[in-house]
């Protein structure tokens, strides 16, 4: 038994090392309301062409940038008319380039062309199907379905790309498939849905239609523990990244929740965070963007590949003969 345990531990170590480390590459933004400045950025998304869209929540707008932070454009201001926002919280970029935004204070979803021209909206305040109470996280899944979390109704709703209601799941609670103020969510390449169950200090994941698959996490500071996790991202290689808000760090995992690594600490220096709210991956998964909420900036990181090839199972077994 001790030999099997040692082999398993060595394999887990080798697997973790194979993902490499995440190292600071750059940043942009500062507090303010000018172009390229932010007031509480809450969400970030990467479009197929590499553009980076940022929800500038307290400025009630969306800004977008080149992959390295060159300002490209903005739209939105405080209001209730089409194309206006009231404290937007989430953003997602579709394969066709359309940009979807959870207009939280207006209890609706709006969507736009890549440069911000209004295309459509749906939702109003309530708890019935296709109504919202403070929508926050938003993600695009297979068939271009739109998944939305709600803080007030503590559930996930699913829509077509133009807002036709399809399904919902979740109620208040701490059991499997129940939520306590859920926030960010992401759809994996295989279609499974990962969700930051923020006040339950865990991540839950589901089939595309909402059947519970698993969960991990508890409140704490250890590896795989969380302190109000918010944004979730699943990269193209299947790694799950979680913005661990009040632990001021990013953690990453396998699709079933096995811990792989982490980085970050509380502060305003390079690679430090003050309540990271969201994380988004480039299409290749080689670069990550973090909405550094109270530092009013976006930081981005590159994967530092390991210098050695991980051991095969045969080599690991050989160590214990």
Buried (B, 14 or more C-beta within 10 A) or exposed (E): EEEEEEBEEBBEEBBBBBBBEBEBBBBBBEEEEEEBBBBBBBBBBBBEEEBBBBBBBBBBBBBBBEBEBEBBBBBBEEEEEEBBBBBBBBBBBBEEBBBBBBBBBBBBBBBBEBEBEBBBBBBEEEEEEBBBBBBBBBBBBEEEBBBBBBBBBBBBBBBEBEBEBBBBBBEEEEEEBBBBBBBBBBBBEEBBBBBBBBBBBBBBBBEBEBEBBBBBBEBEEEEBBBBBBBBBBBBEEBBBBBBBBBBBBBBBBBBEBEBBBBBBEEEEEEBBBBBBBBBBBBEEBBBBBBBBBBBBBBBBBBBEEBEEEBBEEEEBBEEEE
